[in-house]
Structure formats: C-alpha cells, structure tokens
Amino acid sequence: MKMKILYLIREDFNEIVSLAYYELVQELKSKGHEITVANLSGKFLDFPCIKINQFKFIDYPFGFVNRFFFGKAVSEQVNPKKFDLVLSSMAETLFFLSKWNILKTAVIHDNFFERAKFTPWFGKQFKLALKVDSFFQEKAMKKADGLIFLNKNELNRMKNKTKAKCIVIHNGVNPQNFFSEEKEINKIKSKYPKKIVLFLARIELQKNPLLFVKAAEKLQKENAVFLIGGKGPMEKKLIKLIKEKNLLNTKFLGWIKGKEKNALINSCEIYVLPSFFEPVSVSTLEAMACKKPVIVSDVGGLKEIVDDFVGIKFESNNSEDLAEKIKFLLDNPKKAQELGLNGFKKIKSEFLWENIAEKYINFFGELLNERK
C-alpha cells in the first residue's frame, strides 16, 4: 500500500539535521511511498517541502519551547487531509496535532531523563531544563498513535507511560557511502604515521570527549595518535585540556565531513565512543561499516549494537578501563581485524537502511490496519 507521509523535522539554528533523516526518507521514497518534509528551512534534498515559519527562542535552555512552537506552527500551516500519517523526529511536535484525524507517530531520538543524570545544575545545558524537557516529552508521547524507540532500554522505560503502539527500530547505515579511495587513505596515514585511534562525534558532554583525552594521556608511550573530529559546545574545554596536559599524541581536527571523514574512518585502527548515554550511535555504525573495531561505553543502545563478536565495551566514564581496552587492541592487531570484519557482517545482516526502512513501513502498515 502506497502511503503519503508527512515527515516533521525541526533543524537546529544552523539547519543541521542528522544523516539518519536523509537516509530514511530516501529509502521510503525508493519503496514507492510519497514523502513531504515540513521543516524550518523549506529545503530537504529534492523532496517536496513545506517551510514552517516559527518564532524561535535560544535552543539552550529553551529547546522544549522551540519544539512545542514548531508543532503549533505545523498545526496552523499544514493541511493534514493530504496525508495518511505524520512521522515526527520528536514527540513534542505532536502535542498540538491531537485534532488531526490521521495517524501520528514519532521517533524518540533523545532521552532527556538519562541526559539529565550527568548534566550539571548550572551551565549552558543544565539539569533543571532537561528535567522540564523530559516532563514535556512524556506528556507529548501520550498524543501519539505509534512511537519508535532506538533501543530496548528506552522502550522498556517509557512503554507504560503511553497508550501508543511501541517498537524498537535502530538507525542504519549504507556501507557504500563510506568508501574511500586508497590515495585518500594514504594521505591520512602519511600525515599520521602512527596507529590512529579515532573519536568522531559532537564535542558535547553526552559524548564524553574529555574521557577520550584522559585515556590518551595514559597511553603516551604507545605507537598511536589519538584524533578527535567534531564540533560542539565543549571545543574550548577540550583544546584547553590537551594543551594543559601537553599531549603530543592527541590532535583536535575540528569538523570533518565528506571524503575527508570517510578517509579518516578508513584510516583508523580503532574507533572509540565513550558516551555517558547513547540512544543509538550512527558514528559507531559507520565505523563498523568500514570494518573497524569499536570500543564503546556500556550504556544505552551501544550495548545492543556492540557485542563481544564485533567490539569491546568498557565501564562508562572509567578512563583506566578505556585505556586498557585500547591498549589491548593496539597490541593485538589480528583480534582488532577480526572484530572489524565481524562488525561489517553485522551491519550487512542487521543495519542496512533498506531493511530499517522496511521495518518502518511494516509498523506504519500495522497501525493503519488497526485504525480501519
């Protein structure tokens, strides 16, 4: 059955959205469904778009206000009769859509409850704001007909707080998007002739980049260089720590994208993600798609993605344990290669976007049939 889907995506102020959004809509379209995107920019690849005009507050600490205002603006500016269902990238937008007589679904990309646990009471992001975020997210979830969670832990925590039909669907990856030519890989390796240990994520508290630096400090005698790619609110603090410790083995590269990003992932020996919490990590899937062994903290969706067959988990926020796990793979290249190959096999069997999109379609089909 061909479906007409309205996809609600509220970008940040730089109009940046997750790569996952792009991959999903393209797969849904390739399977014959009609996708219309509603967002702030009015642009999204070559898809039909509805530009939403919305009053904006500063995202921190007023993110939940912006998400609510986006939903309110959508309710006023979009005709729901043109669509079979709405898929929102955040539950809060559904709060003002309760009068729409179409199927309402949302993906729970963020867990404000978990994020608040490690967030300080004062700062650009602070605990009270996240607790408010969590409260309103739960209220909005009650307006949904269907909810998609990114890992089992979050579904189990939230399923009793909503009457919506719930399911776990992980994010995916397309390995062909991360091919890198040999000359590009050699360029990286000639610039960094030692073994590359890579952190590639947003430079923010959730991703715990300072722990990566602390592990690098403990491994200064190893034949390895620790590269950090990304951008975010903790950049200055990260750079300051590297300078204070005089870590010659650690380099901050800033924002990396496109061919350079692909070459960097394909050049590394080990990919590390030390997050405090993680619904699901696209960057970890990308590393696995490049046949790289991954070391991740034992939290959230990372525990579901990374088993002992494809990578190594370490105790969250324990720099000593992380350093030991990194050293083990540096000292055992055959084991590292084995984990990388196994990770690629797991991507092919479980995490291709083609298969992920099929799970969305089946879920939508079940919901629509239940409404008949």
N, C-alpha and C positions, 0 to 999 in steps of 0.2 A: 504494500500500500504506500503510495507516494504521499509524503507529509509536507505541509507548509509550516516551517519552523521559524519563529521569531527568536533570534539569539540576542540577549541583552548583555552587553559588555561595557562596563564603565572603566575606562582607562584612567591612569593617574594623570597628573597635570602635564606630563611630558608626552601624553598619548601613547604610553608604552603598555603593551599587553603581553601576556605570556605566550610563548611559542606554541603551547598546547592548544590555545584557542584557534590559531591558524590551521594547525594540522587537523583538528577535529572537524571544522566546518568544511574543509576541502574533501575529507573522506565522506562526510554525509552527502555532500553535493555529488560526488562521484557515484554514489549508490542511488541516485535518482531523486533525491529529496530537494525541495525548494527552500533555500535559506535566505532570510533577510536579517541583516545585522542592524541593531539600534545601538548607537554609541555617541560620544561627545564630539568626535571629530567628523563624523559623516563619511568616513573612508575606511574601507577594510578590503584589501586586495581588490578583486573585481566583482565583489558581491554587491547586490542591491543594499543600500544603506539608508537608514533614517537618522538624520542628525538631531540629537536631543539637546535642546537648549536648557541649561540648568544653572541656577545660582550656586556658586562654589564657595565653600569655606576652605581654610587651610587643612590639608589632609591629616596632619598631626596637630592637635589631638582630636580633630573633628571628623575622622573617617566615616563613622557611623552616620553622622548627619548628612554627609555627601551621598552616601549610598541610599539613604532614605529619600533625599531630594531627587536623586536620579530616578528612583521608582515612581515618585509622584509626577515628575516631568513626563515619564513614559506613559503613565495613565492618562495624561492630558493631551499628549501629542501623537499617540499611536492608535489606530483603529484595529482592535483585536479581531474583528469579524473576518479579516483577511487571512487568518492563521488557524491552524489546527491546535497548536500548542506554543507555549513560550518556554524557552530554556534560558535561565539566568545564570550568570557567572558568580552571583552572590545572592543569598537568600533574602537579604534586606529589601531588595527591589520589589519583592512580591507583596510587601506589606500593603501597598496601595493598589494592588491589582486584584483584590478579593472579589470585586464585582465583575471581573472579566469571566465570561462563560466559556472559557477554553481551558485546556489542560495547563497547569502551572507547575514547572519543575525548576530545580536549581541544583548547581554543583556547589558543595561546601568545600571551597578551596582553602579556607583559613580556619584555624581553631583558636579563637581568642582566649578561651579558657586556659589552654595549655600555654599560649604565648604569655599570658599574664603571670604565670608561675615564676618565670625567670626575669621578668621586666621590673626595673626599679620603680619606686613610688614617685620619683622625680626625674625629669629629663624630657627630651623631645618626644619619646614614647614613654608613657608612664602607666603604672598598674591600674589606676582608677579608670582611665579612659578605656583600657582593654576590657575591664570588667563590665563597663557600660556597653561596649561592643558586643560582648558575649551575651549579655542580657537581651539586647535587641535582636541579635541574630537568632536566638532561641524563640523569641516572640514571632519573628517573621517566618520561621520554618513551619509554624502552625498553619500558615496560609497556603502551603504547597500541597499539591497532589502527589508529587514524586520528588524524592531527594536522592542525589548521587553523592556518596562519600568516597574519599580517595584511599581510605584504609579501614580495616575491620575494627580497630580500636575506637575510631571516631564514631563509626556506625553504632557500636555497642553502647557507647556513652550517651548517644543522642536519640536512639530509636524510640525510647519510652517517653520522649518529650514532644512527640509529634504523631499525628494520625496518618501522615503521608506514607506511601509505599516507599521503602528504602532499599538501596542496593549499594554494593561496593563496586566501583569501576575505576581501576587505576588509570593514570595518564599513560601515554605510549610514546613511541619513538619510531622514526623511519631511518634505519641504518644508512641508506643510500645518501641521506642528507649530510652525512659526516665523512664522506670520502675526502681524502686529501692526497694531492699528488706528491710523489716521492721528493721532488725538489723543494717543496714547501716544508716537508718534514725535516729534510736535511738542513734547511736554513735555520730552523729552530734548534736542531741538535748541534749545529756548528757554533751557534751563539751561546748555547748552554751545554758544553761537552760532558757534564756530569749527568748522572741519572736524575730525571725530573720527577719530583713529587708535586702533584698539582692540586690546588684548591681553585675552583671556578664557580663562583656564586655571588649573590648580592653581599656587599660588605655591611652587614647589619647584625644586630645582637642574636637573632634567631639562628643564623648560620655559624655563630661562634668562631669567627676567623682568628681571634686572639689565641684560641687554644691551638690552632694550627701553627702559629708563630712560636708558642711555648714548646711545642713538640720539636719544631725545627731547631730551637735553641739547644735541646738535649741531644741533637744528632749532628752537631757541627763537625765532628770528626769523620762522618760518613762521606762517601764519594757521591754526594747528592746535592741538588739545588732545589729549593722549595719555592715554587712560583705561585703567585696569588693573582688571579684575574677577576675583575668585577668592579662594581661601584656601589656606593650607598652611604648612609649617614655615619658610618664608623671609619671612613677612609683616613681622616686625620689622626685618629687614635691609633689605627693600625700602623701607619707610617711612623708615628712617634715611637711606638714600641720597638719597631725594627731598628730604628736609629739609636734608641737608648741602649738596646742590647748589643748594638754593633754587629748585627747578624749579616755577615758577608755571604752566607749561604741562602739568604731569603730575599726575594725580589717581589715588589708590588708592581704589577704591569698595568693596572687600570682596567678600563672597559675593553673587553676583547670580543670581537664578533666576526661573522663571515668566515672566509678562508683562513684567516689567522687563528680563529678559535678552533676550527677543525684540525689545523696543523698542530696546534698546541696539545689538544687531547690525544691525537695520534702519536705525538712525540713523547708523551709521559710514560713513566714506568708504573706509576701508581696514582690513582685518583682518590682524594680524601674529602669527606664531607662530615665535619664534626658538629652538626646542628644540635641545639638544645631540644628542638622538636621539629618534625617534618611530616606533613600530611602525606606527601609523596614527592620524590625528588626527580625532576626531569633531567637535571645535570648528571645524576648518578646513572640514569638510564642511557644518557648519551655516551658516557664513558664505557658502559658495558657494551653498547652498540659498536664501539671502536675496539672491542676485545681487550679492554684494560681491566686489571684487577681493582676492586674498590674496597676502601676501608671507611666504614661509616659508624656513627654513634648508634647505640642500641635503643633507638626511640622510634615511636610512631610508625609511619609507613616504611621507613628504612628497614625495619625488622622483617617486614613482609617481602620486600623486594630482594634483600641481600641475605641469602642463607650461606652455610659453610661451603656450599658447592661453587659459589660464584664470587665470594669475597670474604671479608673479615669484619666483624663487629667489635667495637671497644666500648668500655664503660663511659657513658656520657660525661663530658666535662672533666675527664681524667687524662691529663697531658702525659703522665708517665705511661699509662696503658696504651695511649695512642702512639707514643714514640716507640714502644716495644713492638707494636704491631707493624709499624712502618719498617723498622729495622729488620724484622723477620722476613718481610717480602724483599727488601733490598738484598738480604743475604741469601735468599732462595729464589733466584730468577725463574727456575723451572716451575716452581709452585705458583709464582705470580702469573706466568704464561698460561698455566693450566686453568687458573681461576678466570683469567680473561677470556679464554676460549669458551669456558662453560657459561660465562655471563652472556656471551654473544648468542649461544644456543638458547638460553632462557629468553632473551629478547625476541628471537625469531619465533619461539613457541608461545609466548605469553603477552608480549608488549608491543606488537606491531600496531600502528594506528588503524590499519584496515580492520583488524579484529576488535580493537577497542570501540570503533565506531559502530560495528555490528552489535555490540552489547548495548550501546545507547539506543539503537533502532529497536532492538527486541524489547527493551524496557519501556520505550515510548509506546510500542505496539500493545504491550500488556495493559498499560494504563488507559489507552484509548478504548480497548475492548471492554475494560471494566466499566467504562462510562456509558456504554451502549445500553 
